[in-house]
Amino acid sequence: MAAPPNLIAVVGPTAVGKTALAIALARRFDGEIVNADSRQVYTCMDIGTAKPTPAERRSARHHLIDIRQPHSPISLGEYLPLARESIEAITARGKLPILCGGTGQYVWALIEGWEVPRVPPDPAFRARLEHRLAAEGAGALWQELRDKDPDRAATVDSQNPRRIIRALEILCATGNPVDATGKSPAPPYRCLVLGLTADRIPLYERIDARFDSMMADGLLDEARRLDAAGYELGSGALSGVGYTELGQYLADAMTLDEAVSRSKTRTHRLVRRVATMEFTKMHGAGNDYVYVDARAMPERDWNDLSRAISNRHFGVGGDGLILVMESDVADLKMRMFNSDGSEGAMCGNGIRCFAKYAIERGIVSSSAQQVTVDTLAGVRTIVPHYAGSTVHSARVSMGLPRLAPSEIPVDLDPAIAGQTGPVINYAVHPGDFRLFLTFVSMGNPHAVTFIDQPVEEFPLHNIGPLVERHPIFPDRVNFEIVNIREDGNLDARVWERGSGETMACGTGACAIGVASRLLGHTGDRVAVSLPGGTLDIEWDGAGEVYLEGPAAEVFSGVWTE
């Protein structure tokens, strides 16, 4: 078997000197450069994307620059065969291919041999989904993708409509689920990756000087020409730094000085977030998450990051990752990912810590009496409780419980599946066990069972996975075991889908409170004691469920990549 071709990949943050190094390597080792920058593939965007100058292109041959117009987006599935063809042709000429650019998805897809179906854009299909996107939101489209191809959905950002629509487009065209990150069984290249870095302050100075040079070279005129040609600055290919801000200047939304300053600041943030990522580990009753302010971060594979950062041996350790993002309908948006990388809709313990994080870091008012948070389960309101300036606990409106089988969702006998009321004490047989489950959705599915033995004696690690993946649950399920104490309150343990047993689960405690009231075990208020602490649940049998419990910070640090 022939050895795979050689390849050098030059990567690193913007303005660090990738192009200069790639050209030097090409001249020294008789190489040619393959572009891996997602903006430099477009024509008419020369200055703002820092394309190699004509002189630089004469000194070393470049490939995949100026191959598309800005209104014609290029997908990863289209880029990869073009890049592979370029690498193959360079190798066939006896020269060394050098991959250069800052678009990580392009670089790693090539190096790891990702297999992505090459499906041409379908304008009519996209127009239909764009109409649905405007009417229903990205969450509805992502849910459709998850229903049709759950493995693919787990790799797609549920708030990135472009990637969702593309995944559905591929699924529709091929008729088969696809794994967008399927890798070749063997590395396709013998690759040397050269990662460039620089101290932060000198790099910021280089970024600022480069942007000033871009302005002096005519970036504003370039933006004007694009605007006059009918391209929307700040959208699609032109959503990058500089074009967005200058578009706002041309629309009289800010001054030129503001546009320049914001472009530099935004680039600083992108570099800071790419090179290192500040995080804070927090927990609510032992249910621990890693929190990241992602408002100014570029899009990335959050699913993969959650798996890495949640690892308790090789990462920070936690039940998952929670992101702070901007929202159009609430103070902030919360996105949460389980430790297995799957995205969850809501976390009661996580959202209390989310409010503490936002308040104590000045993202919202440091004396806020309530914080509204946009989640996949809807907008939630958190009322913080203070000790001085520190948030020590919070009360959360968790929304209405959903009880009909179709809302959980759970696939039951036809005679039961169509009912609109709750399903209580439904018998299932995981393994050799017989359990009686009551189903509750708090924006995520729960199955609650009451047992006579102490909860610590129940073989949760054996039964939990069987219930989580029981065939009646199309989206898997969170599983709670509960014992009623003599004082009328509840002891419980939780098996969370995607995470396994956790110290506590806010939505799980709410589901327990709802199920307990439905079964007549408790009244409107109940304390649920979990391994990590006690959570107070209130539900009057008709309205919203309220959750109250602690929020604590563990430590902060920097995640380096």
Beta strands, then each sheet from edge to edge (+ up, - down):
strand 1: 6-11
strand 2: 31-35
strand 3: 62-63
strand 4: 96-100
strand 5: 190-195
strand 6: 276-284
strand 7: 287-293
strand 8: 320-325
strand 9: 332-338
strand 10: 343-344
strand 11: 371-375
strand 12: 378-387
strand 13: 390-397
strand 14: 426-428
strand 15: 435-441
strand 16: 445-450
strand 17: 478-484
strand 18: 490-496
strand 19: 500-502
strand 20: 525-530
strand 21: 533-538
strand 22: 546-550
strand 23: 552-560
sheet 1: 3+ 2+ 4+ 1+ 5+
sheet 2: 10+ 9- 8+ 7+ 6- 23+
sheet 3: 10+ 9- 11- 12+ 13- 22+ 21- 20+ 18+ 17- 16- 15+ 14-
sheet 4: 10+ 9- 11- 12+ 13- 22+ 21- 20+ 18+ 19-
end
